Amino acid sequence: MSKRYQVLARKYRPKTFRDVVAQDAAVTTLKNAIRFDKIAHAYLFCGSRGVGKTTLARLFAKALNCQSLTAEFEPCNQCPSCQEISSGQSLDVIEIDGASNRGIDDIRQINETVGYAPSKGRYKIYIIDEVHMLTKEAFNALLKTLEEPPEQAKFFFATTEAHKVLPTIISRCQRFDLARIPASLIAAKLGEIAIDLNRTVEKEALELIAAFSEGSLRDAESLFDQILCFSEETITAAIVRQTLGLAPRELFNSLDQAFSSCHLPYAFELVEQLLQTGKDLAHFLEQLIEYYRNVVLHKSKTYTQAQALHILDLLIAAESGFQKSAYQRIALESILLQIIRSKNRIPIEVLVRHLTENADKINLPPAEPTKPIEAPIVVEAPKPALPPPIVVEAPKPVKPVEAPIIVEAPKPAPPPAVEAPKPVVEAPPVLKTVPFNPYSVRQEEVKEPPKPSQVTQKPQSHYDTIIRFAAVEFEGTVKN
């Protein structure tokens, strides 16, 4: 019976600290913690996918429980503890997936068993991967145990999104931020794997795989595993492009030639070719951005630095809305047309310099002299005359009415009551009104106008007109 196949990402996973790629700072700190016996109770490993977070946690756990550490404080990988941890069967190193065991009940189970002594090793270690997936209640249940854990218990956390971990958890851990692995180191690692497997791979093919993995060694190893199954012969860059669905290099060379000759129809021919071969247009646009980024970095005989930067800005601006576009074919054709037409684009600074140097050869109408601006004469509006006052005579006083004399009549026949006469009120005198003439206005008082200020404006020159022309982007070249 043949031996069971193991994928490259697992087969070539680092078994010692020296095998870890591009994480020297974290490796040195962890080895020194073992050397000086300064082991913290909790560690947090942060970083993007495939950079070695869980790998470092396992290596550190093996080194802490190893029964035969080397002189360089590396795990021996020979003792029962190391072998059990490597195979995932250790009772003292418990790995938990934070995405699947994220509830408060799962953390309570950890709190109940954390006080048990380790079975064989020195420490009982809990490795929680994707710890940011735990609920808020689960985090709070873990806080007390994390702050005052038993002496023999250690917690190792790994996460790709450290900003989602509660600050109260982070403050109780030693944090390591793992950087993305450079493409050159990934390519070198893949070259070592190819030599070990006795396979021939072109250097450009390894560089393509490393660039496509975006700093993840695990992703690069998985892609390399896939490509090795595609062909048993020498792995070339063309095979890598075909396997990954990348556009062939010849398309970019043809685009360079169309740019040099300003051949606009090639934009439509290129998009048609992409569709016929089943290429994803959005993915091709990403390749264009990467291609012109390399043109800017390494320079090119076909493009000037200004042209390459302009094309790169154009592609980045178009990429944001390309995915949502309902007419991706037309949008990509328009982008390619703008790239080819930019061959004849003249930078503004070159246009200004050319116009300035040849100002005397350009037939421009002479600038008319500007007359001095006189200050306006301010004349106050005439104030309306006030109407004469209206004289009202006071009413004459009314004479008081004398009380009538009452004569007593004989008692048997009293005289009838005499009514009091009504007071006589004279009519008020008629008021004499003076007619108001709104047209009677006093003579206008006009102040002496101030002397006009000699405000002059600088006459326009030919250079003012030249600067206005410089704001226009021309198509074509400027001739003397």
C-alpha positions as CSV (number, residue, x, y, z in Angstrom):
1,M,0.0,0.0,0.0
2,S,1.4,3.4,-1.0
3,K,2.1,6.0,1.6
4,R,-0.7,8.6,2.0
5,Y,0.0,11.8,0.1
6,Q,0.5,15.0,2.1
7,V,0.1,18.4,0.6
8,L,3.1,20.7,0.4
9,A,1.8,23.2,2.9
10,R,1.7,20.5,5.6
11,K,4.7,18.5,4.5
12,Y,7.1,21.5,4.5
13,R,5.6,23.2,7.6
14,P,8.5,24.5,9.8
15,K,9.5,22.0,12.4
16,T,12.0,24.3,14.1
17,F,12.4,28.0,14.7
18,R,15.2,28.2,12.1
19,D,12.8,27.0,9.4
20,V,10.4,29.9,9.9
21,V,10.6,32.4,7.0
22,A,10.9,36.2,7.5
23,Q,9.7,36.4,11.1
24,D,13.1,36.9,12.8
25,A,12.0,39.3,15.5
26,A,9.3,37.1,16.8
27,V,11.5,34.0,16.7
28,T,14.3,35.7,18.6
29,T,11.9,37.0,21.3
30,L,10.4,33.6,21.9
31,K,13.7,31.8,22.0
32,N,15.0,34.4,24.5
33,A,11.9,33.9,26.7
34,I,12.8,30.2,26.9
35,R,16.5,31.0,27.5
36,F,15.9,33.4,30.4
37,D,12.8,31.6,31.7
38,K,10.5,34.6,31.2
39,I,7.4,32.9,29.9
40,A,4.3,35.0,29.8
41,H,0.9,33.5,30.5
42,A,-0.6,34.7,27.2
43,Y,0.6,35.5,23.6
44,L,-1.2,37.0,20.7
45,F,0.0,36.4,17.1
46,C,-1.4,38.8,14.5
47,G,-1.0,38.9,10.8
48,S,-2.5,38.1,7.4
49,R,-3.1,34.6,6.2
50,G,-0.3,32.1,5.7
51,V,2.5,34.1,7.4
52,G,3.1,31.7,10.3
53,K,0.9,32.6,13.2
54,T,-0.3,29.1,14.1
55,T,3.1,27.6,13.2
56,L,4.9,29.9,15.7
57,A,2.3,29.0,18.4
58,R,2.9,25.2,17.8
59,L,6.7,25.6,17.7
60,F,6.6,27.6,21.0
61,A,4.4,25.0,22.6
62,K,6.7,22.2,21.5
63,A,9.8,24.0,22.8
64,L,8.1,24.7,26.2
65,N,7.2,21.0,26.7
66,C,10.2,19.5,24.9
67,Q,12.1,17.0,27.0
68,S,15.4,17.4,25.1
69,L,15.8,21.0,24.0
70,T,18.8,21.7,21.8
71,A,21.6,24.0,22.7
72,E,19.9,26.7,20.5
73,F,16.6,26.2,22.4
74,E,15.0,24.4,19.4
75,P,12.5,21.5,19.9
76,C,14.1,18.2,19.3
77,N,11.1,16.7,17.4
78,Q,12.2,13.3,18.7
79,C,10.7,13.1,22.2
80,P,7.2,11.8,22.8
81,S,5.9,15.3,23.7
82,C,7.2,16.8,20.4
83,Q,5.8,13.9,18.3
84,E,2.4,14.1,19.9
85,I,2.2,17.9,19.3
86,S,3.3,17.5,15.7
87,S,0.6,14.8,15.1
88,G,-2.1,16.8,17.0
89,Q,-2.6,14.1,19.6
90,S,-1.1,15.8,22.7
91,L,-3.3,16.1,25.8
92,D,-1.3,19.0,27.1
93,V,-1.6,21.2,23.9
94,I,-5.2,21.8,23.0
95,E,-6.0,23.5,19.7
96,I,-9.4,25.3,19.5
97,D,-11.0,26.8,16.4
98,G,-12.4,30.1,17.5
99,A,-14.8,30.2,14.6
100,S,-16.5,26.9,15.6
101,N,-16.2,27.2,19.4
102,R,-17.0,30.9,19.9
103,G,-19.8,30.7,22.5
104,I,-19.7,31.4,26.3
105,D,-20.2,27.7,27.0
106,D,-17.1,26.7,25.2
107,I,-15.0,29.2,27.2
108,R,-16.6,28.0,30.4
109,Q,-15.5,24.5,29.6
110,I,-11.9,25.9,29.3
111,N,-12.2,27.7,32.6
112,E,-13.3,24.4,34.3
113,T,-10.4,22.4,33.0
114,V,-7.6,25.0,33.1
115,G,-6.8,24.1,36.7
116,Y,-5.9,20.5,35.9
117,A,-2.2,19.6,35.9
118,P,-0.6,18.6,32.6
119,S,-0.3,14.9,31.9
120,K,3.3,14.7,30.6
121,G,4.7,18.1,29.7
122,R,5.6,21.1,31.8
123,Y,2.7,23.3,30.8
124,K,-0.9,22.9,29.7
125,I,-1.2,25.1,26.6
126,Y,-4.4,26.3,24.9
127,I,-4.0,27.5,21.2
128,I,-7.1,29.4,20.0
129,D,-7.0,30.1,16.3
130,E,-9.1,33.0,14.8
131,V,-9.7,34.3,18.3
132,H,-11.5,37.4,17.0
133,M,-14.5,35.2,16.2
134,L,-15.3,34.7,19.9
135,T,-18.4,36.5,21.1
136,K,-18.3,39.4,23.5
137,E,-19.7,37.3,26.3
138,A,-17.1,34.6,25.6
139,F,-14.3,37.2,25.8
140,N,-15.6,38.5,29.1
141,A,-15.8,34.9,30.5
142,L,-12.1,34.5,29.6
143,L,-10.9,37.7,31.1
144,K,-10.6,36.5,34.7
145,T,-8.8,33.3,33.8
146,L,-6.5,35.2,31.4
147,E,-5.6,37.7,34.1
148,E,-4.8,35.2,36.8
149,P,-4.3,31.8,35.2
150,P,-2.8,28.8,37.0
151,E,1.0,28.6,37.0
152,Q,1.1,25.7,34.6
153,A,-1.5,27.1,32.1
154,K,-0.6,29.2,29.0
155,F,-2.7,30.7,26.3
156,F,-1.6,31.3,22.6
157,F,-4.0,33.3,20.4
158,A,-3.9,33.7,16.6
159,T,-5.9,36.2,14.6
160,T,-6.0,37.8,11.1
161,E,-8.2,40.7,12.4
162,A,-6.6,42.0,15.6
163,H,-8.9,45.1,15.7
164,K,-11.8,42.8,16.5
165,V,-10.2,41.5,19.7
166,L,-11.3,43.3,22.8
167,P,-8.7,45.8,24.1
168,T,-9.0,44.1,27.6
169,I,-7.8,40.8,26.0
170,I,-5.0,42.5,24.1
171,S,-3.7,44.3,27.2
172,R,-3.2,40.9,28.9
173,C,-1.2,39.4,26.1
174,Q,2.3,39.8,24.6
175,R,1.5,40.8,21.0
176,F,3.4,39.8,17.9
177,D,2.6,41.4,14.5
178,L,3.8,39.2,11.8
179,A,4.6,40.9,8.5
180,R,3.8,39.6,5.0
181,I,6.6,37.5,3.5
182,P,8.6,39.1,0.7
183,A,8.1,37.6,-2.8
184,S,11.9,36.9,-3.1
185,L,11.9,34.8,0.1
186,I,8.8,32.9,-1.1
187,A,10.4,32.2,-4.5
188,A,13.5,30.9,-2.7
189,K,11.5,28.6,-0.5
190,L,9.6,27.2,-3.5
191,G,13.0,26.6,-5.2
192,E,14.2,24.6,-2.2
193,I,11.0,22.5,-2.4
194,A,11.4,21.9,-6.1
195,I,15.0,20.7,-5.5
196,D,13.8,18.4,-2.8
197,L,11.1,17.0,-5.1
198,N,13.6,16.7,-8.0
199,R,11.5,19.0,-10.2
200,T,12.8,21.6,-12.7
201,V,11.1,25.0,-12.5
202,E,12.0,28.2,-14.3
203,K,12.9,31.2,-12.1
204,E,10.3,33.3,-13.7
205,A,7.7,30.7,-12.9
206,L,8.6,30.8,-9.2
207,E,8.5,34.6,-9.2
208,L,5.0,34.6,-10.8
209,I,3.7,32.2,-8.1
210,A,5.3,34.3,-5.3
211,A,3.8,37.5,-6.7
212,F,0.4,35.9,-7.0
213,S,0.4,34.7,-3.4
214,E,0.5,38.2,-2.0
215,G,2.9,37.5,0.8
216,S,1.4,34.2,2.0
217,L,3.8,31.3,2.0
218,R,1.0,28.8,2.5
219,D,-0.9,30.1,-0.5
220,A,2.3,29.9,-2.6
221,E,2.9,26.3,-1.6
222,S,-0.7,25.4,-2.4
223,L,-0.4,27.0,-5.9
224,F,2.9,25.3,-6.5
225,D,1.3,22.0,-5.5
226,Q,-1.4,22.5,-8.1
227,I,1.0,23.5,-10.8
228,L,3.2,20.5,-10.2
229,C,0.2,18.3,-10.8
230,F,-0.5,20.1,-14.1
231,S,2.7,18.9,-15.9
232,E,5.4,16.5,-15.2
233,E,7.9,18.4,-17.4
234,T,9.7,21.6,-16.7
235,I,7.5,24.2,-15.1
236,T,7.7,27.3,-17.3
237,A,6.2,30.8,-16.9
238,A,3.7,30.0,-19.6
239,I,2.4,26.9,-17.7
240,V,2.0,29.0,-14.6
241,R,0.0,31.7,-16.5
242,Q,-2.2,29.0,-18.0
243,T,-2.8,27.3,-14.7
244,L,-3.6,30.5,-12.8
245,G,-5.7,32.0,-15.7
246,L,-3.3,34.9,-16.2
247,A,-3.1,36.7,-19.6
248,P,0.0,35.6,-21.6
249,R,3.0,37.9,-21.7
250,E,2.6,38.3,-25.5
251,L,-0.6,40.4,-24.9
252,F,1.4,43.0,-22.9
253,N,4.1,43.1,-25.6
254,S,1.5,43.7,-28.3
255,L,0.0,46.5,-26.2
256,D,3.4,48.1,-26.0
257,Q,3.7,48.0,-29.8
258,A,0.2,49.4,-30.2
259,F,1.1,52.2,-27.8
260,S,4.3,53.0,-29.8
261,S,2.5,53.2,-33.1
262,C,-0.7,54.7,-31.7
263,H,-2.7,51.8,-33.2
264,L,-6.2,52.4,-31.7
265,P,-8.0,49.3,-33.2
266,Y,-5.8,47.0,-31.1
267,A,-7.9,48.0,-28.1
268,F,-10.9,46.2,-29.5
269,E,-8.8,43.3,-30.8
270,L,-7.3,42.7,-27.3
271,V,-10.6,42.6,-25.5
272,E,-12.0,40.3,-28.1
273,Q,-9.1,37.9,-27.6
274,L,-9.5,38.0,-23.9
275,L,-13.2,37.0,-24.2
276,Q,-12.5,34.3,-26.7
277,T,-9.9,32.6,-24.3
278,G,-12.3,32.9,-21.3
279,K,-10.2,35.4,-19.3
280,D,-11.8,37.4,-16.6
281,L,-11.8,41.1,-17.6
282,A,-11.5,42.4,-14.0
283,H,-8.6,40.1,-13.3
284,F,-6.9,41.3,-16.5
285,L,-7.3,44.9,-15.3
286,E,-5.5,44.0,-12.1
287,Q,-2.7,42.5,-14.2
288,L,-2.5,45.8,-16.2
289,I,-2.1,47.7,-12.9
290,E,0.7,45.4,-11.8
291,Y,2.3,45.6,-15.2
292,Y,2.5,49.4,-15.3
293,R,3.6,49.5,-11.7
294,N,6.6,47.4,-12.8
295,V,7.1,49.8,-15.7
296,V,7.2,52.8,-13.3
297,L,9.6,51.0,-11.0
298,H,12.0,49.5,-13.5
299,K,11.5,52.1,-16.3
300,S,11.0,51.2,-19.9
301,K,12.2,52.3,-23.4
302,T,8.6,52.3,-24.6
303,Y,7.2,54.6,-22.0
304,T,8.5,57.8,-20.4
305,Q,8.2,58.2,-16.7
306,A,5.4,60.8,-17.1
307,Q,3.4,58.5,-19.5
308,A,3.7,55.5,-17.2
309,L,2.5,57.5,-14.2
310,H,-0.4,58.9,-16.1
311,I,-1.5,55.4,-17.3
312,L,-1.1,54.0,-13.7
313,D,-3.3,56.8,-12.4
314,L,-5.9,56.2,-15.1
315,L,-6.0,52.4,-14.3
316,I,-6.4,52.9,-10.5
317,A,-9.2,55.4,-11.0
318,A,-11.0,53.0,-13.4
319,E,-10.5,49.9,-11.2
320,S,-12.7,51.1,-8.3
321,G,-16.0,51.0,-10.3
322,F,-15.1,48.3,-12.9
323,Q,-16.4,45.4,-10.8
324,K,-19.9,47.0,-10.6
325,S,-20.0,48.0,-14.2
326,A,-22.7,46.3,-16.3
327,Y,-20.6,47.0,-19.5
328,Q,-17.2,45.7,-18.6
329,R,-16.3,45.0,-22.2
330,I,-16.9,48.6,-23.3
331,A,-15.3,50.0,-20.1
332,L,-12.1,48.0,-20.7
333,E,-12.0,49.0,-24.4
334,S,-12.3,52.6,-23.4
335,I,-9.5,52.2,-20.9
336,L,-7.2,50.6,-23.5
337,L,-8.1,53.4,-26.0
338,Q,-7.1,56.0,-23.4
339,I,-3.8,54.2,-22.8
340,I,-2.9,54.1,-26.5
341,R,-4.0,57.7,-27.1
342,S,-1.8,58.9,-24.2
343,K,1.2,58.3,-26.5
344,N,0.6,61.8,-28.0
345,R,-0.3,63.4,-24.7
346,I,1.9,66.4,-23.8
347,P,2.5,67.1,-20.1
348,I,1.4,70.5,-19.0
349,E,4.9,71.5,-17.8
350,V,6.4,70.7,-21.2
351,L,3.6,72.7,-23.0
352,V,4.2,75.7,-20.8
353,R,8.0,75.6,-21.4
354,H,7.5,75.3,-25.1
355,L,5.1,78.2,-25.3
356,T,7.3,80.3,-23.2
357,E,10.4,79.7,-25.3
358,N,8.5,80.3,-28.6
359,A,6.3,83.2,-27.5
360,D,7.8,85.6,-30.1
361,K,6.9,83.1,-32.9
362,I,3.2,82.8,-32.0
363,N,1.0,85.4,-33.7
364,L,-1.0,86.8,-30.8
365,P,-3.1,90.0,-31.0
366,P,-1.4,92.8,-29.1
367,A,-2.8,93.4,-25.7
368,E,-4.9,96.6,-25.4
369,P,-3.6,99.1,-22.8
370,T,-5.9,99.3,-19.9
371,K,-7.2,102.7,-18.9
372,P,-6.8,103.7,-15.3
373,I,-9.8,103.0,-13.2
374,E,-11.3,106.3,-11.8
375,A,-13.0,106.3,-8.5
376,P,-16.7,106.9,-8.7
377,I,-18.2,110.3,-7.7
378,V,-20.3,109.8,-4.7
379,V,-23.3,112.3,-4.5
380,E,-25.5,112.2,-1.5
381,A,-29.2,112.0,-2.2
382,P,-31.2,115.2,-1.2
383,K,-32.8,115.0,2.2
384,P,-36.7,115.5,2.0
385,A,-37.9,118.7,3.7
386,L,-39.9,118.3,6.8
387,P,-43.6,119.5,6.6
388,P,-44.5,122.6,8.7
389,P,-46.1,121.7,12.0
390,I,-49.9,121.4,12.2
391,V,-51.4,123.9,14.7
392,V,-54.4,122.6,16.6
393,E,-56.5,125.1,18.7
394,A,-57.3,124.0,22.2
395,P,-61.1,123.6,22.8
396,K,-62.8,126.5,24.7
397,P,-63.8,125.6,28.3
398,V,-67.5,124.8,28.9
399,K,-69.4,127.0,31.4
400,P,-70.7,125.1,34.4
401,V,-74.6,124.8,34.7
402,E,-76.1,126.4,37.7
403,A,-78.3,124.3,39.9
404,P,-82.0,125.2,39.7
405,I,-83.8,126.8,42.7
406,I,-86.4,124.5,44.2
407,V,-89.4,126.2,45.8
408,E,-91.2,124.2,48.5
409,A,-94.9,123.8,47.8
410,P,-97.6,123.4,50.3
411,K,-97.5,120.0,52.0
412,P,-100.8,118.8,50.9
413,A,-100.0,119.3,47.2
414,P,-96.3,118.9,46.5
415,P,-95.1,120.4,43.3
416,P,-94.0,118.1,40.4
417,A,-90.4,117.3,40.1
418,V,-88.5,119.6,37.8
419,E,-86.0,117.8,35.4
420,A,-82.4,119.1,35.4
421,P,-81.6,120.8,32.2
422,K,-79.1,119.1,29.9
423,P,-75.6,120.6,29.7
424,V,-75.0,122.6,26.6
425,V,-71.8,121.5,24.9
426,E,-70.4,123.7,22.3
427,A,-69.1,122.1,19.1
428,P,-65.3,122.0,18.9
429,P,-63.7,124.5,16.7
430,V,-62.7,123.5,13.2
431,L,-59.0,122.7,12.9
432,K,-57.1,124.5,10.4
433,T,-54.9,122.2,8.3
434,V,-52.0,123.3,6.3
435,P,-51.7,121.5,3.0
436,F,-48.5,119.4,2.7
437,N,-46.5,119.9,-0.5
438,P,-44.2,116.9,-1.0
439,Y,-42.5,118.7,-3.9
440,S,-41.1,121.5,-1.8
441,V,-37.6,120.3,-1.4
442,R,-34.6,122.2,-0.1
443,Q,-31.8,122.9,-2.4
444,E,-29.6,119.9,-3.0
445,E,-26.4,119.9,-1.0
446,V,-23.8,118.3,-3.2
447,K,-20.5,117.6,-1.6
448,E,-17.4,118.2,-3.5
449,P,-16.5,115.0,-5.3
450,P,-13.2,113.4,-4.2
451,K,-10.3,113.5,-6.5
452,P,-10.1,110.4,-8.6
453,S,-7.5,108.0,-7.4
454,Q,-4.9,107.0,-9.9
455,V,-5.6,103.3,-9.9
456,T,-3.8,101.6,-12.7
457,Q,-3.8,98.0,-13.8
458,K,-0.8,96.3,-15.1
459,P,-1.2,95.8,-18.9
460,Q,-1.4,92.2,-20.0
461,S,1.6,90.7,-21.7
462,H,2.0,87.8,-24.1
463,Y,2.9,85.6,-21.2
464,D,-0.6,86.0,-19.7
465,T,-2.1,84.6,-22.9
466,I,0.5,81.8,-22.9
467,I,-0.4,80.7,-19.4
468,R,-4.1,80.5,-20.4
469,F,-3.2,78.3,-23.3
470,A,-1.2,76.1,-21.0
471,A,-4.3,75.2,-19.1
472,V,-5.7,73.4,-22.1
473,E,-4.5,69.8,-22.8
474,F,-3.7,69.4,-26.5
475,E,-3.8,66.3,-28.6
476,G,-0.8,66.1,-30.8
477,T,2.4,68.0,-30.8
478,V,3.1,71.7,-30.9
479,K,4.9,72.9,-34.0
480,N,7.1,76.1,-34.2
